[in-house]
Amino acid sequence: MAPQHDPAPAPATPPARRSKARIAAKGVVRAGRAARWTWRRILWPRRDQLAAPGLALAALTTGSAAHLAEVPWWAAGLACGGCVAALRHAWDRRGVAPEHADTLTGALVVFGAWATVATAWGPAGILGQAWAILAAVSTAAWLAHPAARSWRGLRARCRNWTAQLPAVLAGLGAAGTVLASTPRLQGRRVDFPLRLPLGTTREDVDRLRRKVESGMGWPEGSIREIRQDPAAAASNRIILTWQEERIRVRAVRLDQAPIPASVYDPIWQGVDDDGRDLFIDQYATEGMTRGLYGGEPGSAKSNLLRLIAYLRAYCPDVLIWAVDLKNDGMTFASLLPRLDRLAVNRKQVEELFTDAAAMIPLRGRLLTVEDNQKLPLSPGRPAVLILFDEFSTAWGKSPRNRPVVEPALEVGGKGRAAGIGMEAASQYLAQGSLHPDLRPLFNRRIAGRMQERADAQFLLKHWNRLDTTILPTGVFYLQISGERYARLIHTPEVTDKDLERAAAETAHLAPALEVATARELPYYASRWADLPDHLLPYCSAAQRELVAAPRPANVTALRAVAAAAAPPGRTIVSERIDTADMDVVDPALAAMCAVFVDASGDDVRTGDVVAAAAAQGRSRTYATDRLAAWRGEGLIRQTGRGLWALACPPEGLLEAVTAAEGVVGRRRGDPQ
């Protein structure tokens, strides 16, 4: 066997080459570590500040690489367009505010156009200079703009809160609560999506509001709401909303208001805290709705009523009845040609609500089977919208307010289906400023700036969780029936010129009340008879003719007032009895009537009426029996113990009380 030889040994690697490879590997590792350290410690924590220069570097890299690879310019353009769409979607999911997303998206579009041109021509030369200028300008604008700086500061604080919030909730007894996703920023608001552990509910977290604010170091009232997550069906998914305590006024212009075409259209009230348009329904499934407004002087409550009047003036199926006890009618004076009625004193207020209450059964006669107990509204049968500015002196709990409160209760409780709505405003709602039976009738409530937090308890649910004292002028909390939390709205300013323009543009749209109803209302024909002189220059030609017309006086109107204020089921005599047709007028009745007429609307004591009857030879029982009968007929009302006041105009009082003698005769057997 031939001898076998060992293979020749491989040549040894030279020491110099081995040391170079080892040094290169170590260099790569160290460079990776340095890049990772730079990314984690310098670049990533400052990613918000470096957003604009990062986009510039990405565009430079993309354009250079595409040019070297000879990529077609149109392919580079399509790729940049796709990057813009993808980045905008990612920023939207991350909660980047719209103004910042638009800024960054605009910068990306500019750099994308540059990269497309650089792909075709190369990044050198004039294109390189253009890139440097665009990068410098976009970076300076992004770093110096106040809105961008405040947003970046909020983002930095939000990262710290993300780590701190679960720990605070755990210390308060909600251990196991975690963030379900990345917090979402909406302007100055931050939504923290939370997932609750077993045994913890949304109500449990809601009761910890003040403690959570203290643990997080937030100002009092910063947690605006804790609600169910609308994006999740599970009950353990909630959203905790934080917002800066200071509320800033948003610039809202009246010319951006959508003009309604009918009473059935919702009416624009302004924008919410995110800048989205906010609408309310003044006509719902049950008919016309009612709104209650409150706030201290200067909170722009009257401006809200003027906004409603301005928008509803463009609806050809809405009659506007206005009440202005605060400013003698000047609040709505510029819109006077479009108004169907304006009350500026207490007497006119009583007449307005008496007519509104009397309108309900009259309109009930117009219903058909197809209407399903709700009047269809049209220019031939328009809705009646009552705007009441400063109602506390007429709707308070004082007994002297009964002539206004009683018909207002009829209108609020039964006027919805008849097409009668109310919007009423007053300062500092309290126990005595609004009758307790009237307050539940308003299903929509708006609160402006208050002096104390407790002043909002008559308007808002969870009023102690909201601070109405910090609301600027023109900013309100809106509480709608069925909604748990109030919404913040920013309203525009409505000037007299705006109302004048609306009155001129809508003169041909003004509807008229249906004749079948108008001719039976006791005070409707004379609604302009007592208009103050300072409002005459604002009237239209037709209104001036009504102002000059004399006020009709008859007992039929008097009986209609009594019928409107009478309880259901009472039979009211509505026939007219003229004085000339009567054989004898009892001197005692004439003397008692003279006491009420001479009082000029003031309260009358029972003793004065008894003394007047005694001067004509009548007893005390004679006088007291007549007072009770007159009250039952709705001619007078009792304002206190031993105090009486007229509930009807003094014209025709003697004829009415003479006709009421039959009631006394049936009660006692002998009217004399």
C-alpha positions as CSV (number, residue, x, y, z in Angstrom):
1,M,0.0,0.0,0.0
2,A,1.3,3.3,-1.0
3,P,2.1,5.6,1.9
4,Q,-0.5,8.3,2.6
5,H,0.6,11.9,3.0
6,D,-1.0,14.5,5.3
7,P,-2.6,17.4,3.5
8,A,-0.7,20.6,3.5
9,P,-1.6,22.9,6.3
10,A,-3.6,26.1,5.4
11,P,-1.6,29.2,5.3
12,A,-2.0,31.1,8.5
13,T,-3.9,34.5,8.5
14,P,-1.5,37.3,8.8
15,P,-1.8,39.0,12.1
16,A,-2.3,42.3,10.6
17,R,-5.3,41.2,8.6
18,R,-6.9,39.6,11.6
19,S,-6.5,42.6,13.7
20,K,-8.1,44.9,11.1
21,A,-11.3,42.7,10.9
22,R,-11.6,42.7,14.6
23,I,-11.2,46.4,14.8
24,A,-13.8,46.9,12.0
25,A,-16.3,44.7,13.8
26,K,-15.8,46.5,17.1
27,G,-16.2,49.8,15.2
28,V,-19.5,48.7,13.7
29,V,-20.8,47.6,17.2
30,R,-19.7,50.8,18.8
31,A,-21.2,52.9,16.0
32,G,-24.5,51.0,16.4
33,R,-24.4,51.6,20.1
34,A,-23.7,55.3,19.6
35,A,-26.5,55.5,17.1
36,R,-28.9,53.8,19.4
37,W,-27.8,56.0,22.3
38,T,-28.2,59.1,20.1
39,W,-31.7,57.9,19.0
40,R,-32.9,57.1,22.5
41,R,-31.4,59.9,24.4
42,I,-31.3,62.8,22.0
43,L,-33.5,62.3,18.9
44,W,-36.5,60.3,20.1
45,P,-37.2,62.5,23.3
46,R,-37.0,65.5,21.0
47,R,-39.0,64.0,18.1
48,D,-41.7,66.8,18.3
49,Q,-39.1,69.6,17.9
50,L,-37.2,67.7,15.1
51,A,-40.3,66.9,13.1
52,A,-39.7,69.6,10.5
53,P,-35.9,69.0,10.0
54,G,-36.6,65.3,10.0
55,L,-38.9,65.7,7.1
56,A,-36.3,67.8,5.3
57,L,-33.6,65.1,5.7
58,A,-36.1,62.4,4.6
59,A,-36.8,64.3,1.4
60,L,-33.1,64.9,0.7
61,T,-32.3,61.2,1.2
62,T,-35.3,60.1,-0.9
63,G,-34.5,62.4,-3.8
64,S,-30.8,61.6,-3.8
65,A,-31.3,57.8,-3.6
66,A,-34.0,57.8,-6.3
67,H,-31.8,59.9,-8.6
68,L,-28.9,57.5,-8.2
69,A,-31.1,54.5,-8.8
70,E,-32.6,56.2,-11.9
71,V,-36.2,55.9,-10.6
72,P,-38.8,57.6,-12.9
73,W,-39.8,61.0,-11.5
74,W,-43.5,60.1,-11.6
75,A,-42.9,57.0,-9.5
76,A,-41.2,59.2,-6.9
77,G,-44.2,61.6,-7.0
78,L,-46.6,58.8,-6.4
79,A,-44.5,57.5,-3.5
80,C,-44.4,60.9,-1.9
81,G,-48.2,61.3,-2.2
82,G,-48.7,57.9,-0.5
83,C,-46.4,59.0,2.3
84,V,-48.4,62.2,2.8
85,A,-51.7,60.2,3.1
86,A,-50.1,57.6,5.4
87,L,-48.5,60.1,7.7
88,R,-51.7,62.2,7.9
89,H,-53.6,59.1,8.9
90,A,-51.0,58.2,11.5
91,W,-51.0,61.7,13.0
92,D,-54.8,61.6,13.1
93,R,-54.8,58.3,15.1
94,R,-52.1,59.7,17.4
95,G,-54.2,62.7,18.2
96,V,-52.2,65.4,16.6
97,A,-54.3,68.6,16.6
98,P,-55.6,69.6,13.1
99,E,-53.7,72.9,13.0
100,H,-50.4,71.1,13.6
101,A,-51.2,68.2,11.3
102,D,-52.0,70.7,8.5
103,T,-48.7,72.5,9.2
104,L,-46.6,69.3,9.0
105,T,-48.6,67.9,6.1
106,G,-48.0,71.1,4.2
107,A,-44.3,70.8,4.9
108,L,-44.3,67.2,3.7
109,V,-46.1,68.2,0.5
110,V,-43.4,70.8,-0.2
111,F,-40.6,68.4,0.5
112,G,-42.3,65.7,-1.6
113,A,-42.5,68.1,-4.6
114,W,-38.8,68.9,-4.1
115,A,-37.9,65.2,-3.9
116,T,-39.8,64.5,-7.1
117,V,-37.9,67.2,-9.0
118,A,-34.6,66.1,-7.5
119,T,-35.3,62.5,-8.7
120,A,-35.3,63.8,-12.3
121,W,-32.6,66.5,-12.1
122,G,-30.4,65.5,-9.1
123,P,-30.1,67.3,-5.7
124,A,-27.1,69.4,-6.6
125,G,-26.9,73.0,-7.7
126,I,-29.9,75.2,-7.4
127,L,-32.1,72.4,-6.1
128,G,-29.7,71.9,-3.2
129,Q,-29.9,75.6,-2.3
130,A,-33.7,75.4,-2.5
131,W,-33.7,72.5,-0.1
132,A,-31.5,74.3,2.4
133,I,-33.9,77.4,2.3
134,L,-37.0,75.2,2.7
135,A,-35.5,73.3,5.6
136,A,-34.5,76.4,7.4
137,V,-37.8,78.2,6.9
138,S,-39.9,75.2,7.9
139,T,-37.8,74.4,11.0
140,A,-37.9,78.0,12.2
141,A,-41.7,78.2,11.7
142,W,-42.2,74.9,13.5
143,L,-40.0,75.9,16.5
144,A,-41.2,79.5,16.9
145,H,-44.9,79.3,16.3
146,P,-46.8,79.8,19.6
147,A,-49.5,77.2,18.9
148,A,-46.9,74.6,17.9
149,R,-44.8,75.4,21.0
150,S,-47.8,75.0,23.4
151,W,-48.8,71.7,21.6
152,R,-45.3,70.3,22.0
153,G,-45.3,71.3,25.7
154,L,-48.7,69.5,26.2
155,R,-47.3,66.4,24.4
156,A,-44.4,66.3,26.8
157,R,-46.6,66.6,29.9
158,C,-48.9,64.0,28.5
159,R,-46.1,61.5,28.3
160,N,-45.4,62.0,32.0
161,W,-49.1,61.7,32.8
162,T,-49.4,58.5,30.9
163,A,-46.9,56.8,33.3
164,Q,-48.3,58.6,36.4
165,L,-52.0,58.1,36.0
166,P,-52.2,54.3,36.5
167,A,-50.1,54.6,39.7
168,V,-52.3,57.4,41.1
169,L,-55.5,55.3,40.4
170,A,-53.9,52.3,42.0
171,G,-53.1,54.3,45.2
172,L,-56.8,55.4,45.3
173,G,-58.2,51.9,45.2
174,A,-58.4,51.3,41.5
175,A,-55.4,49.0,41.2
176,G,-55.1,47.3,37.8
177,T,-56.3,50.3,35.7
178,V,-54.2,50.6,32.6
179,L,-54.2,52.8,29.5
180,A,-56.0,51.0,26.7
181,S,-54.3,53.0,24.0
182,T,-52.2,56.1,23.4
183,P,-53.9,59.3,24.8
184,R,-55.5,61.4,22.2
185,L,-54.9,65.2,22.0
186,Q,-57.7,67.4,20.7
187,G,-56.5,71.0,20.9
188,R,-56.1,71.7,24.7
189,R,-58.0,68.5,25.6
190,V,-56.5,65.1,26.3
191,D,-58.5,61.9,26.3
192,F,-57.1,59.1,28.4
193,P,-58.6,55.7,27.3
194,L,-58.7,53.5,30.4
195,R,-59.4,49.8,30.9
196,L,-60.8,49.1,34.3
197,P,-60.0,46.0,36.4
198,L,-62.5,43.6,37.9
199,G,-64.7,45.2,40.5
200,T,-64.2,48.8,39.4
201,T,-66.8,50.7,37.5
202,R,-67.0,54.1,35.8
203,E,-69.0,55.5,38.7
204,D,-66.2,54.5,41.1
205,V,-63.6,56.5,39.1
206,D,-66.1,59.3,38.7
207,R,-66.3,59.7,42.5
208,L,-62.5,60.0,42.6
209,R,-62.3,63.1,40.5
210,R,-61.0,65.5,43.1
211,K,-58.5,62.9,44.4
212,V,-57.2,62.1,41.0
213,E,-56.7,65.8,40.3
214,S,-54.8,66.2,43.5
215,G,-52.6,63.1,42.9
216,M,-51.8,64.2,39.3
217,G,-51.1,67.8,40.3
218,W,-53.8,69.1,38.0
219,P,-55.8,72.3,38.7
220,E,-59.2,71.8,40.3
221,G,-61.8,71.2,37.7
222,S,-59.4,70.0,35.1
223,I,-61.2,66.6,34.7
224,R,-64.1,67.7,32.5
225,E,-65.8,64.3,32.2
226,I,-65.5,60.6,32.7
227,R,-67.6,58.8,30.1
228,Q,-68.1,55.4,28.4
229,D,-65.7,54.9,25.5
230,P,-67.8,55.2,22.4
231,A,-65.4,53.1,20.4
232,A,-65.7,50.1,22.7
233,A,-68.7,48.0,23.6
234,A,-67.2,46.7,26.9
235,S,-68.4,48.6,30.0
236,N,-64.8,48.5,31.5
237,R,-63.6,50.8,28.7
238,I,-63.9,54.5,29.7
239,I,-62.4,57.8,28.7
240,L,-61.0,60.3,31.2
241,T,-61.0,63.8,29.7
242,W,-58.5,66.4,30.9
243,Q,-58.6,70.0,29.8
244,E,-56.9,73.2,30.7
245,E,-58.9,75.0,33.4
246,R,-58.8,78.4,31.6
247,I,-61.4,78.6,28.8
248,R,-60.5,80.8,26.0
249,V,-63.0,82.5,23.6
250,R,-63.0,81.1,20.1
251,A,-63.4,83.5,17.2
252,V,-66.9,82.8,15.9
253,R,-68.4,84.9,13.1
254,L,-72.1,85.3,12.5
255,D,-71.6,85.1,8.7
256,Q,-70.7,81.4,9.0
257,A,-74.1,80.6,10.5
258,P,-76.2,78.2,8.4
259,I,-79.5,79.9,7.8
260,P,-82.5,77.6,8.5
261,A,-85.3,77.5,6.0
262,S,-88.1,76.2,8.3
263,V,-89.0,75.7,11.9
264,Y,-88.3,72.0,11.4
265,D,-84.6,72.8,10.7
266,P,-82.2,72.7,13.7
267,I,-80.9,76.1,14.6
268,W,-77.1,77.0,14.9
269,Q,-75.9,78.1,18.3
270,G,-72.2,78.5,17.6
271,V,-69.3,76.1,17.8
272,D,-68.1,73.6,20.5
273,D,-64.7,73.6,22.2
274,D,-63.3,71.6,19.2
275,G,-64.5,74.2,16.7
276,R,-67.3,72.1,15.3
277,D,-70.7,73.6,14.6
278,L,-73.3,73.0,17.2
279,F,-77.1,72.9,16.5
280,I,-80.2,72.5,18.7
281,D,-83.6,71.3,17.7
282,Q,-86.4,73.8,18.5
283,Y,-88.9,71.3,17.0
284,A,-88.8,67.8,18.2
285,T,-91.1,64.8,17.9
286,E,-93.4,66.1,20.7
287,G,-93.5,69.6,19.1
288,M,-91.8,72.9,20.0
289,T,-89.1,72.7,22.7
290,R,-88.2,75.2,25.4
291,G,-84.9,76.7,26.5
292,L,-83.9,78.3,29.8
293,Y,-80.9,80.6,30.0
294,G,-79.1,81.9,33.1
295,G,-75.9,83.9,33.9
296,E,-74.7,87.1,35.5
297,P,-74.9,90.5,33.7
298,G,-72.5,90.7,30.8
299,S,-72.5,86.9,30.1
300,A,-74.3,87.6,26.7
301,K,-77.6,85.9,27.5
302,S,-79.5,88.5,25.5
303,N,-77.1,88.0,22.7
304,L,-78.1,84.4,22.5
305,L,-81.8,85.3,22.3
306,R,-80.9,87.8,19.5
307,L,-79.1,85.1,17.7
308,I,-82.2,82.9,17.8
309,A,-84.4,85.8,16.6
310,Y,-81.9,86.6,13.8
311,L,-81.9,83.0,12.4
312,R,-85.6,82.4,12.9
313,A,-86.4,85.6,11.0
314,Y,-85.5,83.7,7.8
315,C,-88.1,81.0,8.5
316,P,-91.4,81.8,6.8
317,D,-93.3,79.6,9.2
318,V,-92.3,81.2,12.5
319,L,-94.0,84.1,14.3
320,I,-91.6,85.8,16.8
321,W,-93.1,87.2,20.0
322,A,-90.6,89.0,22.1
323,V,-90.6,90.2,25.7
324,D,-88.0,92.6,26.9
325,L,-88.5,93.8,30.5
326,K,-84.8,94.6,31.0
327,N,-84.1,97.0,28.1
328,D,-87.6,98.5,27.3
329,G,-87.7,96.7,24.0
330,M,-84.3,97.9,22.7
331,T,-82.9,94.4,22.7
332,F,-85.0,93.4,19.7
333,A,-85.8,96.9,18.4
334,S,-83.7,96.6,15.2
335,L,-85.7,93.4,14.3
336,L,-89.0,95.0,15.1
337,P,-90.4,94.9,11.5
338,R,-90.1,91.1,11.6
339,L,-91.6,90.7,15.0
340,D,-95.3,89.9,15.4
341,R,-95.5,91.1,18.9
342,L,-93.3,93.0,21.5
343,A,-94.1,93.3,25.2
344,V,-92.1,95.9,27.2
345,N,-94.1,96.1,30.5
346,R,-95.9,93.9,32.9
347,K,-99.4,94.5,31.5
348,Q,-98.3,93.6,28.0
349,V,-96.6,90.4,29.3
350,E,-99.9,89.3,30.9
351,E,-101.7,90.0,27.7
352,L,-99.1,88.1,25.6
353,F,-99.2,84.9,27.8
354,T,-103.0,85.1,28.1
355,D,-103.2,85.1,24.3
356,A,-100.7,82.2,24.1
357,A,-102.8,80.2,26.5
358,A,-106.0,80.9,24.7
359,M,-104.4,79.9,21.4
360,I,-104.0,76.3,22.6
361,P,-107.7,75.2,22.5
362,L,-108.3,77.3,19.4
363,R,-105.6,75.6,17.5
364,G,-106.8,72.3,18.8
365,R,-109.9,72.8,16.7
366,L,-107.7,72.9,13.6
367,L,-106.4,69.3,14.2
368,T,-107.6,66.5,11.9
369,V,-107.3,62.7,12.3
370,E,-104.2,62.7,10.1
371,D,-102.4,65.2,12.3
372,N,-102.2,62.7,15.2
373,Q,-102.7,65.4,17.8
374,K,-99.8,67.6,16.6
375,L,-100.4,70.7,14.5
376,P,-98.5,70.6,11.2
377,L,-96.7,74.0,10.9
378,S,-96.6,76.0,7.7
379,P,-96.6,79.7,6.6
380,G,-100.4,79.4,6.8
381,R,-100.3,78.1,10.4
382,P,-96.9,79.3,11.7
383,A,-95.1,78.3,14.9
384,V,-95.1,80.9,17.7
385,L,-91.7,81.4,19.3
386,I,-91.7,83.4,22.5
387,L,-88.4,85.1,23.4
388,F,-88.5,86.3,27.0
389,D,-85.5,88.4,28.3
390,E,-85.3,88.8,32.1
391,F,-88.3,86.9,33.4
392,S,-87.6,86.9,37.1
393,T,-89.9,89.8,37.8
394,A,-92.8,88.1,36.0
395,W,-92.2,84.3,36.7
396,G,-91.1,84.5,40.3
397,K,-92.8,82.8,43.3
398,S,-94.5,86.1,44.4
399,P,-98.4,85.8,44.4
400,R,-98.6,88.9,42.3
401,N,-97.1,86.9,39.4
402,R,-100.0,84.5,39.1
403,P,-101.6,86.3,36.1
404,V,-98.4,85.5,34.2
405,V,-97.4,82.2,35.7
406,E,-100.7,80.5,35.2
407,P,-101.0,81.0,31.5
408,A,-97.2,80.3,31.1
409,L,-97.8,76.9,32.8
410,E,-100.5,76.3,30.2
411,V,-98.2,77.2,27.4
412,G,-95.3,75.2,28.7
413,G,-97.3,72.1,29.5
414,K,-99.7,72.1,26.5
415,G,-98.3,74.4,23.9
416,R,-95.8,72.1,22.3
417,A,-98.2,70.3,20.1
418,A,-99.9,73.6,19.2
419,G,-96.6,75.0,17.9
420,I,-95.7,77.3,20.7
421,G,-92.2,77.4,22.0
422,M,-90.4,79.5,24.6
423,E,-86.8,80.7,25.1
424,A,-86.4,82.5,28.4
425,A,-83.4,84.1,30.1
426,S,-82.7,85.6,33.5
427,Q,-79.9,86.5,35.9
428,Y,-79.0,84.3,38.9
429,L,-81.7,81.7,38.9
430,A,-82.7,80.9,42.4
431,Q,-85.6,79.5,44.4
432,G,-87.6,82.7,44.1
433,S,-86.7,83.9,40.6
434,L,-88.6,81.1,38.8
435,H,-91.8,79.4,39.8
436,P,-91.1,75.8,40.8
437,D,-93.8,74.5,38.5
438,L,-92.2,76.2,35.5
439,R,-88.6,75.0,35.8
440,P,-89.3,71.3,34.9
441,L,-91.0,72.4,31.7
442,F,-87.7,73.5,30.1
443,N,-85.8,70.6,28.5
444,R,-82.8,72.6,27.3
445,R,-80.8,74.8,29.6
446,I,-77.8,77.0,29.0
447,A,-75.6,78.5,31.7
448,G,-73.3,81.4,31.2
449,R,-70.8,83.0,33.6
450,M,-71.9,83.0,37.3
451,Q,-70.6,84.7,40.4
452,E,-70.7,81.4,42.4
453,R,-70.6,77.8,41.3
454,A,-73.8,77.1,43.2
455,D,-75.7,79.5,41.0
456,A,-75.6,76.9,38.2
457,Q,-77.4,74.2,40.2
458,F,-80.8,75.2,38.7
459,L,-79.6,74.7,35.2
460,L,-76.9,72.0,35.0
461,K,-76.5,68.4,36.1
462,H,-73.3,67.8,38.0
463,W,-73.0,71.5,38.5
464,N,-70.4,71.0,41.3
465,R,-68.1,69.4,38.7
466,L,-68.2,72.5,36.5
467,D,-66.9,75.9,37.2
468,T,-69.1,78.5,35.5
469,T,-67.3,81.4,37.2
470,I,-64.4,81.1,34.7
471,L,-66.6,81.3,31.6
472,P,-65.7,84.3,29.4
473,T,-68.4,86.4,27.8
474,G,-70.2,84.5,25.0
475,V,-69.2,81.1,26.2
476,F,-71.9,78.8,27.8
477,Y,-72.5,75.3,29.0
478,L,-75.4,73.6,27.2
479,Q,-77.3,70.9,29.0
480,I,-79.8,69.0,26.9
481,S,-82.4,66.7,28.3
482,G,-81.2,63.1,28.1
483,E,-77.5,64.0,28.0
484,R,-75.5,63.3,31.1
485,Y,-72.8,66.0,30.6
486,A,-73.0,69.6,29.5
487,R,-71.3,70.8,26.4
488,L,-69.3,74.0,26.0
489,I,-70.4,76.3,23.2
490,H,-68.8,79.5,21.8
491,T,-71.3,82.0,20.3
492,P,-70.9,84.9,17.9
493,E,-71.9,88.5,18.6
494,V,-75.1,89.7,17.0
495,T,-75.1,93.5,16.4
496,D,-78.0,95.9,15.7
497,K,-76.8,96.1,12.1
498,D,-77.2,92.3,11.8
499,L,-80.7,92.5,13.0
500,E,-81.5,95.4,10.7
501,R,-80.2,93.4,7.8
502,A,-82.2,90.4,8.7
503,A,-85.4,92.5,9.1
504,A,-84.9,94.1,5.6
505,E,-84.1,90.7,4.0
506,T,-87.1,88.9,5.6
507,A,-89.8,91.5,5.3
508,H,-91.5,89.4,2.6
509,L,-91.2,86.2,4.6
510,A,-93.1,87.4,7.7
511,P,-96.1,85.1,8.1
512,A,-99.5,86.0,9.7
513,L,-101.4,84.1,12.3
514,E,-104.3,82.1,11.0
515,V,-107.5,84.2,11.0
516,A,-109.6,81.5,12.8
517,T,-107.3,81.9,15.8
518,A,-106.4,85.6,15.6
519,R,-109.9,86.8,15.7
520,E,-110.7,85.0,19.0
521,L,-107.6,86.0,20.9
522,P,-108.6,88.7,23.4
523,Y,-105.6,91.0,23.1
524,Y,-104.1,90.1,19.7
525,A,-105.9,92.8,17.7
526,S,-104.5,95.5,20.1
527,R,-101.0,94.1,20.5
528,W,-99.3,97.2,19.2
529,A,-101.7,99.8,20.8
530,D,-99.3,100.6,23.8
531,L,-96.0,100.6,22.0
532,P,-93.6,103.1,23.6
533,D,-92.7,106.2,21.6
534,H,-88.9,105.4,21.5
535,L,-89.7,102.2,19.5
536,L,-91.8,103.9,16.8
537,P,-88.9,104.8,14.5
538,Y,-88.1,101.0,14.2
539,C,-91.7,100.0,13.2
540,S,-92.8,99.1,9.7
541,A,-95.6,100.9,8.0
542,A,-98.2,98.2,8.9
543,Q,-97.1,98.3,12.5
544,R,-97.5,102.1,12.7
545,E,-101.1,101.7,11.5
546,L,-101.8,99.2,14.3
547,V,-100.1,101.5,16.8
548,A,-102.5,104.3,15.8
549,A,-105.6,102.1,16.0
550,P,-107.6,102.4,19.2
551,R,-107.7,99.5,21.7
552,P,-111.0,97.6,21.6
553,A,-112.8,97.2,24.9
554,N,-115.5,94.6,25.4
555,V,-116.5,92.0,27.9
556,T,-116.0,89.2,25.4
557,A,-112.2,89.8,25.7
558,L,-112.6,90.0,29.5
559,R,-114.4,86.6,29.5
560,A,-111.7,85.1,27.3
561,V,-109.1,86.1,29.8
562,A,-111.0,84.3,32.5
563,A,-111.5,81.3,30.3
564,A,-107.7,81.1,29.7
565,A,-106.8,81.3,33.4
566,A,-109.7,79.0,34.6
567,P,-109.0,75.4,35.6
568,P,-110.0,72.7,33.1
569,G,-113.6,71.7,33.3
570,R,-115.0,75.1,34.5
571,T,-117.8,76.6,32.5
572,I,-117.2,80.3,31.7
573,V,-120.0,82.6,30.6
574,S,-118.8,84.4,27.4
575,E,-121.8,86.5,26.5
576,R,-121.7,90.3,26.4
577,I,-124.0,92.4,28.7
578,D,-124.2,96.1,27.8
579,T,-124.8,98.6,30.5
580,A,-127.5,100.4,28.5
581,D,-129.7,97.3,28.4
582,M,-129.7,96.9,32.2
583,D,-132.7,98.1,34.1
584,V,-131.0,98.8,37.5
585,V,-127.4,98.9,38.5
586,D,-126.8,98.1,42.2
587,P,-125.1,101.1,43.8
588,A,-123.1,98.7,46.1
589,L,-121.7,96.9,43.1
590,A,-120.7,100.1,41.5
591,A,-119.0,101.3,44.7
592,M,-117.1,98.0,45.0
593,C,-116.0,98.2,41.4
594,A,-114.9,101.8,41.9
595,V,-112.5,100.6,44.6
596,F,-110.7,98.3,42.2
597,V,-110.7,100.8,39.4
598,D,-109.3,103.6,41.6
599,A,-106.5,101.3,42.8
600,S,-104.9,101.5,39.3
601,G,-103.5,98.0,39.5
602,D,-102.4,98.1,43.1
603,D,-103.6,95.6,45.7
604,V,-107.0,96.3,47.4
605,R,-107.8,95.4,51.0
606,T,-110.9,93.5,51.9
607,G,-111.7,96.2,54.5
608,D,-111.8,98.9,51.8
609,V,-114.3,96.9,49.7
610,V,-116.5,96.1,52.7
611,A,-116.5,99.8,53.7
612,A,-117.6,100.8,50.2
613,A,-120.5,98.3,50.3
614,A,-121.4,99.4,53.9
615,A,-121.6,103.0,52.7
616,Q,-124.5,101.8,50.4
617,G,-126.2,100.0,53.2
618,R,-124.8,96.5,52.5
619,S,-123.4,94.1,55.0
620,R,-119.9,92.5,55.3
621,T,-121.3,89.2,54.2
622,Y,-122.7,90.8,51.0
623,A,-119.2,92.1,50.1
624,T,-117.3,88.9,50.9
625,D,-119.7,86.8,49.0
626,R,-119.2,88.9,45.9
627,L,-115.5,88.8,46.2
628,A,-115.5,85.0,46.3
629,A,-117.8,84.9,43.3
630,W,-115.7,87.4,41.3
631,R,-112.6,85.3,42.0
632,G,-114.4,82.2,40.8
633,E,-115.3,84.0,37.6
634,G,-111.7,85.0,37.1
635,L,-112.4,88.7,37.4
636,I,-110.1,89.3,40.4
637,R,-107.3,87.3,42.1
638,Q,-106.2,87.0,45.7
639,T,-102.6,88.3,46.1
640,G,-102.3,87.7,49.8
641,R,-104.3,87.4,53.0
642,G,-107.0,90.0,52.7
643,L,-105.5,91.5,49.5
644,W,-107.1,91.5,46.1
645,A,-106.1,92.7,42.6
646,L,-107.8,92.9,39.2
647,A,-107.2,89.9,36.9
648,C,-108.7,91.7,33.9
649,P,-108.8,95.2,32.4
650,P,-111.0,97.7,34.3
651,E,-113.1,98.4,31.2
652,G,-116.4,96.6,31.5
653,L,-115.8,95.5,35.1
654,L,-119.3,96.7,36.2
655,E,-121.1,94.8,33.5
656,A,-119.1,91.6,34.2
657,V,-119.8,91.7,38.0
658,T,-123.5,92.4,37.4
659,A,-123.6,89.3,35.1
660,A,-122.0,87.3,37.9
661,E,-124.8,88.1,40.3
662,G,-126.5,84.9,39.0
663,V,-123.7,82.8,40.6
664,V,-124.3,84.5,44.0
665,G,-128.0,84.0,43.7
666,R,-127.7,80.3,43.0
667,R,-125.3,80.1,46.0
668,R,-127.5,81.9,48.6
669,G,-130.9,81.8,47.0
670,D,-131.3,85.6,46.9
671,P,-128.8,87.8,45.1
672,Q,-129.9,90.8,47.2
